[in-house]
Amino acid sequence: MNKRKAVVISITEDEFNYIHFAVNEYLEFSGGSHCNLVETSFDSFQKKYWRAVIAQKCREVSKSLKE
């Protein structure tokens, strides 16, 4: 049995906003049965993105306090 490995992607806030806009536009204009799956997947991605942003900010603050 293979273990899953975490994949780290780096995107800027502008790239995230573009993805957010594109997904919302897709959901608005499609209307197929798979929209719930796309929306759920994007919500999960969005939560992980903001969690990573907050974690990075905390690391930066912690690093600056140590200096």
Secondary structure by P-SEA (a helix, b strand, c coil): cbbbbbbbbbbcaaaaaaaaaaaaaaaacccccaaaaaaaaaaaaaaaaaaaaaaaaaaaaaaaaac
